[in-house]
Amino acid sequence: MTAPPPDWRRVTDLFHQALDRPAGERAAFVDGVAGHDRVLASELQSLLAAHDRAGRFLDEPAALPAGHGAGEDDGLPPIEPPDEEAAIEPGTRVGAYLIRREIGRGGMGIVYLADDMRLGRAVALKALPPAATTDPVRRERLRREARAAAALSHPSIATVYALEEIDGNLFIAGEYIPGRTLRTRLAAGPLPVDDALSIAVPVAAALEAAHAAGIVHRDLKPENILLGADGRVRVVDFGIASLSADPAAPGAARLTAAGGVFGTPAYMSPEQVEGREVDFRSDLFSFGAVLHEMVAGSNPFEADTPFSMAARVVAAEPRPLADLAPSVPPALEAIVRRCLAKHAADRYARTADLAADLVRLAADRESRRLEQADRRAASGRDANRVWWVIHQAAVVLFFVILFGLLRWASGWIARPWNGVLTVAFVIPAVVNAILRANLLFTARFQPSGLAAQLRRTRPSILASDLLANALLVAASAALLPAHITTAVLLAAAGIGNAAVAVWVEPATIEAAFPGALTHDR
């Protein structure tokens, strides 16, 4: 008869009590509190030994003790990570695949970038390390990973092309995704909320698809979320996933046996840590830990050893996100808190509900962002319209001043040209001023009709501008050579104002009333 899994809450409490004692007294304390409970004593001794070796194992896949009971719920015992030295050399031909380089490794095997020589495409080729090619446990795990991933067709799940046995070794050929893992991205610090949501939404959709197919990932973590260079997000590595026998049955993603504990400690659910029965809600807990880390920059159960992490997963409540990242909206904190509920029944009843909440939150934030952008744009247009009004008034004032200057200089122009030039200037100048005054009136009292009025009057305003300014240049020519200074002044005013009318004024109109001159409103 197998021993039952330990009570992790009691283990956690006793572990911290032992840490409060001098190192030389801890063994006696364990013997005293454990008594004849050898399982409890073993767990406490393991925790204390791990604490003494304290390193940072936040991302290390591990098989944690679970009372040494019935074995893992997929029927396979734990395995060790691959030998760091074992790898296939670049340039090696493996069946139809040419190995380029190693691109990753983990507890389930080594992944290479390879060329599929038959189809002429790059693939991610996952294989057992050479030293484990005959290990039946590892081989079965690789087969199960291929079956789990191949059973899914979703844009946020990496595609599996083939499971092949070549020269006695098993290989999974799958989609090669240039980019980086979420873990690499998190090394630069926490993500802005909107960036985190842009990753969380497709990951939740991928989990929804897996759970609907009766598949529980069981090892969701930043290393298994790829951020593609194409902007797409994919979930990978179903190496310890479990498949339900009947995905269509109620509770399809539920596993039917318990006792083994496999995964990555910082992202495992309490029931997974304790070796109890797990279902899709265990993935939701892992998802909550990943989402927390994305916005807070740290894992909610971070500790020095995997055992300490496991104890915190079972017994410790994470700090509120609002304390760690004040910019996190309450709705997102509520989602994370619900995912990280200690009891599976308190988490989302359906992965689809989680996905819907995330989509709704992302859509609400996008809507508010667009509204704010519209308000900023409207504010900018209001400021531009003020400058447009000033421009209209300035042109009218400019023509009044030029008329006075022309009247003063006309005494130096021979008759009858002095009178002809003066009258000829007044006519387009007055027309121009009337049209601009009409625009100002429309902008003030009938703004909805201003765009149409601008389009109608723009040709007449431009023509009157150019005619008036041409007459100024003609008057300046008539003053030469006797009054060169006044002549240059009139010519410069005419040419400068014509340039403003042709090139500057259309830009001010477009800035103040986008599309007004192009019928795009």
C-alpha positions in Angstrom: 0.0 0.0 0.0 1.4 3.4 -1.0 1.8 6.3 1.4 -0.5 9.2 0.9 0.9 12.6 -0.2 1.9 14.9 2.6 -0.2 17.8 3.9 1.7 20.6 2.2 0.3 23.3 4.4 1.7 21.5 7.5 5.0 20.9 5.7 5.3 24.6 4.9 4.6 25.6 8.4 7.1 23.2 9.9 9.7 24.0 7.3 9.6 27.7 8.2 9.7 26.7 11.9 12.8 24.6 11.2 14.5 27.5 9.4 14.0 29.7 12.5 16.3 27.3 14.4 20.1 27.1 14.2 21.3 24.7 11.5 22.6 22.2 14.0 19.3 21.9 15.7 17.1 21.4 12.6 17.5 17.6 12.4 16.4 17.1 16.0 13.5 19.4 15.4 12.4 17.3 12.4 12.7 14.1 14.3 10.6 15.6 17.1 7.7 17.0 15.0 7.6 14.1 12.5 7.7 11.3 15.0 6.8 8.1 13.2 5.6 9.9 10.1 8.4 9.0 7.8 6.8 10.7 4.8 6.6 14.0 6.7 10.2 13.6 7.9 11.4 12.9 4.4 9.7 16.0 2.9 11.0 18.3 5.6 14.5 16.9 5.2 14.3 17.4 1.4 13.2 21.0 1.9 16.0 21.7 4.3 18.6 20.1 2.1 17.4 22.1 -0.9 17.4 25.2 1.1 21.0 24.6 2.0 21.9 24.2 -1.7 19.8 27.3 -2.4 20.1 28.5 -5.9 17.5 30.1 -8.1 15.4 27.5 -9.8 12.5 29.6 -10.8 12.4 28.3 -14.4 13.7 24.8 -13.8 11.4 21.9 -14.8 11.2 19.5 -11.9 9.6 16.4 -10.7 8.6 17.1 -7.1 8.0 14.4 -4.4 4.4 13.4 -4.0 4.4 10.8 -1.3 6.1 8.3 -3.6 2.7 7.0 -4.5 1.0 5.6 -7.6 3.2 7.3 -10.2 2.5 10.2 -12.5 -1.1 10.6 -13.8 0.0 9.7 -17.3 1.5 6.5 -16.1 5.2 7.6 -16.7 7.8 8.3 -14.1 9.8 11.5 -14.0 12.9 12.1 -16.2 16.0 14.1 -15.8 16.8 17.1 -18.1 19.0 16.1 -21.1 22.7 16.0 -20.8 24.1 19.5 -21.6 26.9 17.9 -23.7 24.6 15.7 -25.8 23.7 17.3 -29.1 23.7 16.7 -32.8 26.5 18.7 -34.5 25.5 21.3 -37.0 25.8 20.1 -40.6 24.7 16.6 -39.7 22.2 14.9 -42.0 19.3 13.2 -40.1 17.1 11.4 -42.5 15.6 14.1 -44.7 16.7 16.9 -42.3 19.9 18.9 -42.3 20.8 20.2 -38.8 21.7 23.9 -38.8 22.1 24.5 -35.0 20.6 23.9 -31.6 18.0 26.4 -30.6 16.8 25.2 -27.3 16.6 22.4 -24.7 14.6 21.4 -21.7 13.4 18.5 -19.7 11.8 16.8 -22.7 14.6 17.0 -25.2 16.7 19.1 -27.5 15.3 21.3 -30.3 17.3 22.0 -33.5 16.8 24.4 -36.4 16.9 22.1 -39.4 16.2 22.2 -43.1 13.6 19.8 -44.4 15.4 18.8 -47.6 12.2 17.2 -49.1 9.9 20.2 -48.9 12.6 23.0 -48.8 11.5 24.6 -45.5 13.0 25.3 -42.1 11.6 23.2 -39.3 12.1 22.9 -35.5 13.3 19.4 -35.0 12.8 18.1 -31.5 14.7 15.0 -30.5 15.8 13.0 -27.5 19.4 13.5 -26.5 21.6 10.8 -28.0 22.1 9.1 -24.5 18.4 8.7 -24.1 17.3 7.4 -27.6 16.5 3.9 -26.2 14.8 5.1 -23.0 11.2 3.9 -23.3 9.9 6.5 -21.0 11.4 9.4 -22.9 10.3 7.9 -26.2 6.7 7.5 -25.0 6.7 11.1 -23.8 7.9 12.4 -27.1 5.2 10.4 -28.9 2.6 11.8 -26.5 3.8 15.4 -27.1 3.5 14.9 -30.9 0.0 13.4 -30.5 -1.2 16.2 -28.2 0.1 19.0 -30.5 -1.0 17.3 -33.7 -4.5 16.9 -32.3 -4.8 20.7 -32.2 -5.1 23.2 -35.1 -5.0 26.7 -33.8 -3.0 29.8 -35.0 -1.6 30.2 -31.5 -0.3 26.6 -31.2 2.9 25.6 -33.0 2.1 23.2 -35.8 3.5 19.6 -35.7 4.3 18.3 -39.2 5.5 14.8 -38.4 6.7 12.3 -35.9 9.6 10.3 -37.3 11.9 7.5 -36.2 15.3 7.8 -37.8 18.3 5.6 -37.0 16.6 4.4 -33.8 15.8 7.9 -32.5 12.5 9.7 -32.4 12.1 13.2 -33.8 9.2 15.7 -33.9 9.3 18.0 -36.9 7.3 21.1 -36.3 6.8 24.7 -37.3 9.9 26.9 -36.9 9.0 30.2 -35.4 11.7 32.9 -35.6 11.5 35.2 -32.6 12.0 34.8 -28.9 10.4 33.3 -25.9 8.4 35.3 -23.4 11.1 34.5 -20.8 13.6 36.3 -22.9 11.3 39.3 -23.2 10.7 39.3 -19.5 14.4 39.6 -18.9 14.1 43.2 -19.9 11.5 43.9 -17.2 7.7 43.8 -16.8 5.5 44.5 -19.8 3.0 47.4 -20.2 -0.5 46.2 -19.6 -1.5 46.5 -23.2 1.5 44.5 -24.3 0.8 41.8 -21.7 -2.8 41.6 -23.0 -1.6 41.2 -26.6 0.2 38.1 -25.4 -2.4 36.8 -22.9 -5.3 36.9 -25.3 -3.8 34.5 -27.9 -2.4 32.2 -25.2 -5.8 32.0 -23.5 -7.3 31.2 -27.0 -4.7 28.4 -27.4 -5.6 27.0 -24.0 -9.3 27.2 -24.9 -8.7 25.1 -28.0 -6.5 22.6 -26.2 -9.0 22.2 -23.4 -11.9 21.8 -25.8 -9.9 18.9 -27.3 -9.4 17.3 -23.9 -5.8 18.3 -23.6 -4.2 19.8 -20.5 -0.8 21.4 -21.1 0.5 21.1 -17.5 3.7 23.0 -18.1 2.6 26.5 -19.2 5.4 29.0 -18.5 7.2 31.9 -20.2 9.7 29.4 -21.8 6.8 27.7 -23.6 5.3 30.9 -25.1 7.0 32.0 -28.3 6.7 35.6 -29.5 7.2 35.3 -33.2 9.0 37.8 -35.4 5.7 38.0 -37.4 3.9 39.3 -34.3 2.0 36.1 -33.6 2.1 34.3 -30.2 2.3 30.5 -30.0 2.2 28.0 -27.2 4.7 25.2 -27.6 6.0 22.1 -25.7 3.2 19.7 -24.9 5.8 17.3 -23.5 3.9 16.5 -20.3 0.4 17.2 -21.6 -2.3 14.7 -21.0 -5.1 13.7 -23.3 -8.6 12.8 -22.2 -10.0 9.6 -23.6 -13.3 11.3 -24.5 -12.9 15.0 -25.2 -16.6 15.4 -25.8 -17.5 14.1 -22.4 -18.4 16.5 -19.5 -15.2 17.6 -17.8 -13.3 16.3 -20.9 -10.0 17.7 -19.8 -10.0 16.0 -16.5 -7.3 13.5 -15.6 -8.5 10.4 -13.8 -5.5 9.4 -11.7 -3.3 11.2 -9.2 0.0 10.8 -7.4 2.7 12.2 -9.6 3.9 15.8 -9.6 5.4 17.1 -12.8 5.9 20.6 -14.2 7.8 23.7 -13.3 7.4 24.5 -9.6 6.8 28.3 -9.9 3.9 27.7 -12.3 2.2 24.6 -11.0 -1.2 24.6 -9.4 -1.7 23.5 -5.7 -3.3 20.3 -6.8 -0.5 19.6 -9.2 2.1 20.2 -6.5 0.3 17.9 -4.1 -0.1 15.1 -6.6 -3.8 15.3 -6.6 -6.2 15.0 -9.6 -5.9 17.9 -12.0 -7.9 19.1 -14.9 -7.9 22.1 -17.3 -8.2 24.5 -14.3 -4.6 23.6 -13.4 -3.5 25.3 -16.7 -5.6 28.3 -15.6 -3.5 28.6 -12.5 -0.3 28.4 -14.5 -1.7 31.0 -16.9 -2.5 33.3 -13.9 1.1 33.0 -12.7 2.4 33.9 -16.1 0.1 36.8 -16.5 1.1 38.1 -13.0 4.7 37.9 -14.0 4.2 39.7 -17.2 2.8 42.8 -15.6 4.6 42.7 -12.2 8.0 41.5 -13.4 8.2 38.7 -10.9 6.6 35.3 -10.3 3.9 35.4 -7.6 5.5 32.4 -5.8 9.2 33.3 -6.3 11.5 31.6 -3.7 15.1 30.3 -3.5 14.3 26.7 -4.2 11.7 24.7 -6.1 10.6 23.1 -2.8 10.0 26.5 -1.3 8.1 27.6 -4.4 5.9 24.6 -4.2 5.2 25.3 -0.6 4.3 28.9 -1.4 2.0 27.7 -4.3 0.1 25.6 -1.8 -0.1 27.9 1.2 0.9 31.5 0.4 -1.3 34.2 -1.2 0.6 36.3 -3.7 1.0 40.0 -3.1 -1.8 42.1 -4.7 -0.8 43.2 -8.2 -1.8 46.8 -7.2 1.1 46.8 -4.7 3.6 45.7 -7.3 2.3 47.4 -10.4 0.0 50.3 -9.6 -0.8 50.8 -13.3 -2.6 47.4 -13.5 -6.3 48.0 -13.9 -8.6 46.4 -11.3 -10.2 44.2 -14.0 -6.9 42.6 -14.9 -6.1 42.1 -11.2 -9.5 40.4 -10.8 -8.7 38.0 -13.7 -5.3 37.1 -12.2 -6.7 36.6 -8.7 -9.4 34.3 -10.0 -6.9 32.2 -12.0 -4.6 31.9 -8.9 -7.4 30.7 -6.6 -6.0 27.9 -4.4 -9.1 25.8 -4.9 -9.8 24.8 -8.5 -13.5 25.3 -8.0 -12.9 29.0 -7.4 -11.2 29.5 -10.8 -12.9 30.0 -14.1 -15.4 27.2 -14.9 -14.5 27.4 -18.5 -11.4 28.5 -20.3 -13.7 30.3 -22.8 -14.9 32.6 -20.0 -11.3 33.5 -19.2 -10.6 34.2 -22.9 -13.7 36.3 -23.1 -12.8 38.4 -20.1 -9.4 39.1 -21.6 -10.8 40.0 -25.0 -13.3 42.3 -23.3 -10.7 44.0 -21.2 -8.4 44.5 -24.2 -11.2 45.8 -26.3 -12.3 48.3 -23.6 -8.7 49.6 -23.3 -8.4 49.9 -27.0 -11.7 51.8 -27.2 -10.6 54.2 -24.4 -7.2 54.7 -26.1 -9.0 55.6 -29.4 -11.3 58.0 -27.6 -8.3 59.7 -26.0 -6.5 59.9 -29.3 -9.7 61.4 -30.8 -9.8 64.0 -28.0 -6.1 64.9 -28.5 -6.7 65.2 -32.3 -9.7 67.4 -31.7 -7.7 69.5 -29.3 -5.0 69.8 -31.9 -7.5 70.7 -34.6 -9.0 73.4 -32.3 -5.6 75.0 -31.9 -5.0 74.8 -35.6 -8.4 76.5 -36.3 -7.4 79.4 -34.0 -4.3 79.9 -36.2 -6.4 79.6 -39.4 -8.7 82.4 -38.1 -5.6 84.5 -37.3 -4.3 83.8 -40.8 -7.6 85.0 -42.4 -7.6 88.2 -40.3 -3.9 88.8 -41.0 -4.4 88.6 -44.8 -7.2 91.1 -44.7 -5.1 93.5 -42.5 -2.2 92.9 -44.9 -4.2 94.1 -47.9 -5.4 97.2 -45.9 -1.9 98.2 -45.1 -0.7 97.6 -48.7 -3.6 99.7 -50.0 -2.4 102.6 -47.8 1.2 102.1 -49.0 0.1 102.0 -52.6 -2.0 105.2 -52.2 1.0 106.9 -50.6 3.4 105.8 -53.4 0.9 106.5 -56.2 1.9 110.2 -56.2 5.2 109.1 -57.7 3.6 107.2 -60.5 2.7 109.0 -63.7 -0.9 109.7 -64.5 -3.2 108.0 -65.4 -1.4 104.8 -64.3 -1.4 105.8 -60.7 -5.2 105.8 -60.5 -5.5 102.7 -62.7 -3.2 100.6 -60.5 -4.8 101.8 -57.3 -8.4 100.9 -58.5 -7.2 97.7 -60.1 -5.6 96.6 -56.7 -8.7 97.6 -54.7 -11.1 95.3 -56.6 -9.4 91.9 -56.0 -8.4 93.0 -52.5 -12.0 93.8 -51.5 -13.3 90.6 -53.1 -10.6 88.6 -51.2 -11.5 90.3 -47.9 -15.2 89.6 -48.4 -14.7 85.9 -49.1 -12.5 85.5 -46.1 -15.0 87.4 -43.9 -17.6 85.0 -45.1 -15.5 82.0 -44.1 -15.0 83.4 -40.7 -18.7 84.0 -40.3 -19.5 80.4 -41.4 -16.9 79.0 -39.0 -18.5 80.9 -36.2 -22.2 80.3 -36.9 -22.4 77.3 -39.2 -19.3 75.1 -38.7 -20.9 72.1 -40.3 -21.0 73.9 -43.6 -17.5 75.2 -43.5 -15.8 72.4 -45.4 -18.1 72.8 -48.4 -17.7 76.6 -48.2 -13.9 76.3 -48.2 -14.0 74.1 -51.3 -16.3 76.5 -53.1 -14.4 79.7 -52.3 -10.9 78.5 -52.5 -10.4 79.1 -56.3 -11.8 82.6 -56.0 -9.7 83.5 -53.0 -6.6 82.2 -54.7 -7.3 84.1 -57.9 -8.0 87.3 -56.1 -4.8 86.8 -54.0 -2.7 86.3 -57.1 -4.2 89.2 -59.1 -3.8 91.7 -56.2 -0.2 90.7 -55.7 0.6 90.9 -59.4 -0.7 94.5 -59.3 1.6 95.3 -56.5 4.6 94.0 -58.5 3.4 96.1 -61.5 3.2 99.2 -59.2 6.7 98.5 -58.0 8.0 98.4 -61.6 6.4 101.8 -62.2 8.3 103.3 -59.3 11.7 102.4 -60.8 14.3 103.7 -60.9 13.5 106.9 -59.0 12.1 105.2 -55.8 13.9 101.9 -55.6 13.3 101.3 -51.9 9.5 101.6 -52.1 9.6 99.6 -55.3 11.5 96.7 -53.7 9.1 96.8 -50.6 6.0 96.5 -52.8 7.5 93.8 -55.0 8.6 91.7 -51.9 5.1 92.1 -50.4 3.4 90.9 -53.6 5.7 88.0 -54.3 5.7 86.9 -50.6 2.0 87.0 -50.2 1.5 85.1 -53.5 3.8 82.3 -52.2 1.8 82.1 -49.0 -1.5 81.9 -51.0 -0.2 79.1 -53.2 1.8 76.9 -50.7 1.2 77.9 -47.1 -2.5 78.5 -46.9 -3.6 75.0 -48.2 -1.5 73.5 -45.4 -3.1 75.6 -42.8 -6.6 74.7 -44.1 -5.8 71.0 -44.1 -4.4 71.2 -40.5 -7.4 73.0 -39.2 -10.0 71.1 -41.3 -8.6 67.7 -42.4 -10.0 66.7 -45.8 -11.8 70.0 -46.4 -10.1 70.5 -49.8 -10.2 66.9 -50.8 -13.8 65.8 -50.0 -12.5 63.3 -47.4 -14.5 64.5 -44.4 
